[in-house]
Amino acid sequence: MNLHLAGGRIIDPANNRDEIGDILVQDGVVKQVGRVDAGQADVKRIDCAGKVVAPGLIDIHVHLRVPGQEYKEDVASGTAAAAAGGFTAIACQPNTQPPIDRAGIVRQIAELAVGASARVHVIAAVSIGLEHKELVEMAELKDAGAVAVGDDAFPVQDSGFLRRAMEYCHMLDLPYIAHCEDKSLTGDGVMSEGYVSTVLGLKGIPRWAENIGTARNAQLAMATGCHLHVLHVSTKESVEIVRQAKRLGAPITAETCPQYVSATDEACIGYNTNAKMSPPLRTKEDQDAIKEGLADGTLDLIATDHAPHAAHEKEREFALAPFGMIGLETSLGLVITHLVKPGVITLAQMVDKMSTQPARLLGVPGGSLGVGDVADITVFDPDLQWTVNPAVFKSKSRNTIYGGTELTGKAVATIVGGRLIESAS
């Protein structure tokens, strides 16, 4: 399908563009940017006046649950949720059943994603079975299409093992995607250690577990030259550790998630298991530090940590419920509501952190609207007010704390490779 996106505000940080204009999409790529002849045949015109036209959003932190837990999410539902939220591409995490630790599994996911509502990139496991005993065959995984390796949900505790893994990553030019946590400090904690956990009588997770993991991993990145990407930063100390590591020249990037700037550990009051996540929700002081880190560039990306669970799994005692919350269909609205509208970051910074930088980190198509670039495009209304209704989500799961929340900002069209996947018109 050929498309004429007319009269929108084009925000494209990769090409230093922020202006009102048109985009012509032909044969799956960006053909023209600026002024487009509206009279061309075989072109569908989409009126984008009052809307933002941006390179498609890319979420590098998604639990797609494939293979093995398709009752929670699958490629079809996960990519449909992504497109509904304005994401044209996602990267799936390796903690599946079985883990994504072999080239055949990477290829299987790629085959399942053909024709899906969003591109699916694969982050492979760092060790066989995520057991941290034997390194995966990274070269084979990369050849099969893996864009990075990581340990999300199963952080490597053995520093010697992680050093060898990061040396291997550096040799192959693969980013290492790290869940930073010292599990010996976490124990069987279920929420952030502090006043709220004490009042609720729940075992706490000390902030130092994340901080120590972040500091160690940053040191190993400097030692090995491996590009370390720190997942879901949630503490003020981890923000500062990343900031200092960058000043020392560490090859490090970091992300946070919308929940860590829009909610605190008080969301757990009432034993709301949808507020149980890893790392846990923290305090207002942590929120403020994370916002500062986003504003000054310490935190490079915003990702969702989309973690779907079935209703029966979350409807248990707080201590027994699994960690995690979905986020693909609320992320854009949460970021605009809690970061852009209050002036913490600009719309251009948001697009950079949710599209341009993720594409660069993983080395994948997208993140740019230059002539000849792949036509992965998100059109969103930054002023559209809407109420979150999990009942109409495209995801199979409903585990969110934001049901009934009023947000500002929503995707109105999602275009993947020139295909119009989602449209509010």
N, C-alpha and C positions, 0 to 999 in steps of 0.2 A: 504494500500500500504506500502510495506517495502522499505526503502530508504537508500542508502549509500551516505552520503555527504562526498566527498573525497577531501582531501588536502587543506582545507580552514584554515584560521586563526580563531581558536575558541576563542571567548572572552566571558567569563562566570564569571562575578564578584561574583556571589553567591558562586562559588566553587574555587575562586582565580585562574582561569585558563585563560591563554593567550598564546596560542601555536599553531603551525601548526599541524593539525591532521585530523582524520576522525570521523564521527559520524554514528552509525548504528541505524536506527529507525525501530522497529518491533512492530506490534500490537498497534500502537498509542503512544508508549513510547520510551524513549531513552534507547537502549539496550547496546550499547558500546560507549565509548569515548576514542579516542587515535588512535590505529591502528586497522583497520577492514579488515578482509579477503575479498578481492575483488571478489572472485570466488563463492560467495554464490548464490544459485538459488533464483528466485522470488524476486530479489532486484533491484530496479531502481537506477542506479548510476548517481549522479549529480556531475559534476566536479566543485569544489569550489576553485580551484587554483586562487590566487590573490583576493579572496573574503573574507569577514568576515562572519563567522557563529556564530550567537548570539541567546540567548533566545528571543522568539518572542516579538516584541515591544508591549507595553500595553499603551493605551491612556485613562486616567481616566476622561477626560473632553470633552465629545462629545454630541452635541445636535442632537439626532437622529430623532426628530420631530414626534415620535410615542408615544402615539396616537394623532390624530387630525390634523396634518399638513403634511400628506404624500406627498403632492404635492411638498414639498421642499426636503424631504428625507424620506426614509423608511428603514426597516431593511435590505432588499436585497441590495439596492443601497449604504447604509451607510457602510455595512460590506464589500461590493465589493471595495469601495473606501479605506477602512481600509487595506484590503489585498493588494491592489495595492501599498499602501504606506509602506508596511512592517509590519503592525499591525496585530497581531493574536488575540487581544482582545481589546474591548473598554468598557467604562462605560458610560451609557447614563444619562444625566441630567434630572431633574424632571419637568422643566418648559414647559410642553406639554399642550395639550387641549383635555381632562381635564388633570390636573397635575397628576403625579404618586403619589397619596396619599392614595391608597387602595391596599390591598394585591391582589385583583383580577387583577388589572392592571399590577402589577409586574409579575404575572403568565402569563398574556396574552403576554407580551413582550418576556418572556422566551419561550413560545410556538412558537412565530413567528421566534425566533432565532435558532430553531432546524435546523441543516443542513446549516446554514448560512456560509458566507465566513470568519467570525471571531466570536469569542465568544462575547456575549453581557452580561455585568453585569449591574445591575440596581442600580442607586442612587435614593432613594425615597425622596419625599418632606418632609419638617419638620413640615408643618402645613396643615390642610385641606384647599384645594383650594389655597394654598400658600398665604393665607390671614393673617396669623400670629395671629389668634384669638383662634384656637383650635389645640392642638398638635395631630399629627397622632398617630395611634396605632403602635408604633415602633416595638413592639414585634411581632405583626402579620406580619408586613412588612418584618422583618428579617426572620421569619419562611418561608415566601413566596419566599425568595431568595435575598432580597435587601442587598447590601453589605455596604451601608452607607446611611446617610440622608444629605440633603443639601438644600440650598436656592438660587442657582445660578439664576441670573437675578432678583430675588425678595429678596434682603438681609433683614434679620430681623432687624428692627429698635428699637424695644422695648427690652431693656437690661434684664428686668425681665423675659420676655417671653423666650429670648434666654438662660438665665441661667437655667430655668427649662428644656428646650429642651436639653441642654448639660448635665445636670444631668441625664436625661433619657438615653441619648446616652452612657454616662459613665457606667451606670448600665448594659446596654446591650452589652457593648464592641463594639459599632458602632462608626466609625469616623464621625465627623461633617465636612461637606465640605462647606466652607464659601466663598461667594462673599462678600468681605469687602468694604463697602461703606456707608457713611453717606448721605442718600438721601436728607436731608434738605439742604446740601451744593451743591449737584449736580443740583437740580432744573431742568430746561429744557435745560441744557447744552448739546452740541452735539459733542464736541471734547475737547482736552486738553486746558485748559486756559493758554494763553501765547501769545507770539509775533505772531505766525502764525494764531491763532484764531482771533486776533485783525485785522490783515491784511485782512483776509477773511470776516470779519464782522459776524462771527459765535459766538454763545454763548458758553462760555467755561465751562469746568468741572474742578474745582480746584483740585489739587493733594491732598489737605488736606482731601477731602472726602474719598479717599482710605486709607490714612494714619490713620485717626481717627478710621475708621472701623477696620483696622488691629490691632491697639493698643487695642481697647476695646475688641475685640474677643480674643486676646492673654491673656488679664487679666482674662477673663471669663474661658479660658482653665485652667489657673492656679488655679482659684477658685473652679472649678468643677472636675478637673482631666480628663476631656474629651479630647480625641485626636482631636485636631483642625487641619484641613488641609486648608491652605489659597490658594485660587484659583488665577490664573493669576496675579501675582505680577508685577506691572508696574512702580513703583516709587522708587527712591533711598532711600527715607525715609522708605518705607515699608520693603525694604531689611534690613535696619538697625534695624527696630522694631522686625522683626523676629529673627535677629541675637541676639539681646539683650534678647529676650524672651527665646531663647534656653539656653543662659548663665544662666538665672534665673531658669532653670529647667522646663519650660513650655512644656507640651506634644504637640508640634506643629511641623508640616511639612508644606512645601510651594512649590509652583510651579511657573514657568513662562512659556511663550509660545514663539515659534519661532519669531512671529511678533515683540515682544518687544526687540529682539536683532538684528533684521534685517531691521527695518523701524522706522522712527520717524514721528512726527506730520506733517512734510513737505509732506508726502504722501497724505495729504488731499488737497494740493494745486491743483486748478482746480476743486474743489468740487467733488472729487472722492469719491462717496458714499461707494465703497468697502473698503475704508480706515476708515470708521466710525465703531468703535467697542467700547465695554465696558469691562474693562476700556479702555480709549482711548490711542492711540499711544502717546508717550511722547517725550523726548529730548535725544540728544546724551549723556548728563550727566547721565540720567537715564539708558540708555543702558549700559554705562560703569559700573555703580554700580550693575546692574543685572548680567553682565558677571562676576564681582568679586564675587558676591553671589553664582553663579553657581560653580565657581572654588574652593571656600573655603568650600562648602557644606552647606552654609546657605539655599540655594534653593535646595531642595531635588529632585524635579521632573521637567521634561519638558513635557508639555501636549499641545494640539492644540487649545482647545476651538473651535472646528469645529462647525461653526454656519451657516448652509446653508439657503439661501433665494432665492426665485424665482426672475428672471430677472426683472419682472415688479415692484417688491417691492423695488429693489435697484435703478431703473431708475426713481427716483423722486428727488425733491428738497432735499438738504442735510439734512435739519432740519426734514424732514418727513420720510426719509428712515430709515429702521430698523438698529439696531446695529448688527455687526457680520460679520465674514469672514470664509470661509471654510479652512481646513488645513491638512486633513488626507493625501492627496496625495503629499504635498510639504514639510511636516515637516522634514523628514529625510534629504532631500537635503539642506534645510535651516540650520539645525543644523550643519551638516558637513561643509557647506560652511562658515557659520558665527561664528562657535564656535570651531570646531575641526581643520580645516585647519589653522586658525590663531593662534592656540595653546592655546586658552582659556581653553578648557578641552580636555582630551584625548578620544580616542575611547572607552576605558574601562569605563571612567566616563560617557560618553554618554549612553552606554548600561545600566549602573547602573541606570541612571536617567530616562531612557525611557522603562525599562523592569523590572529590579530587584526590585527597590524601589516601583514602582506602584503595583507590585504583593504583596509585603509585606504590603503596606499601606491598601489595600483592603482585604488581606487575601484570595487571589484567586490563582488558579493554574497558573503556568508559572513563568517566571523570573529566571529560573535555567535550566541547562543542565546536571544535575547529572544523573547517571544511575538510571532508574526507574521513572524519572520525565516525566511528560506529554510532548509529542513531539510537542511543539509549538515553531517554529524556524523561524528566519528571516535570510536570506542570502542576503547580500548587497555588492555592489561594491563601496568602499569609494572614488574611483578615477574616476568613470564614470561621464562624463560631459553630461548634457542634458538641453534642453530648455523647460520651462513650457508651456504647451499648454492646456488651460482649455477645449478646444473643445473635447479632448479625455478623460477627467476625467470620472471615474466611478460614481462619485456623480451626483445626479440630478441637483445640483446647480453649478454655475460658479462664484460666488462672491469672487474673489481673486484679490489682487493687484499685484500678481506675474506673470501674463501672460506675456510671452516673456522673462522672466528672465532666465539667464543661471545659473544653479546650478551644484554642484559637489556632487556625492553620491546618489545612488538609490538602492532600493530593487530589487533583481533579482529573488528571490524565497521566497514564504511565505507558511509555513507549519503549519496547525492547527490540532492538535491531530493526527499527522501522515499523514493527507491528504495534498497533494500538491495543494494549492489553486491558487497561482500565480507563473508563471515561465517565465523568459525572453528567455529561450531556446526553 
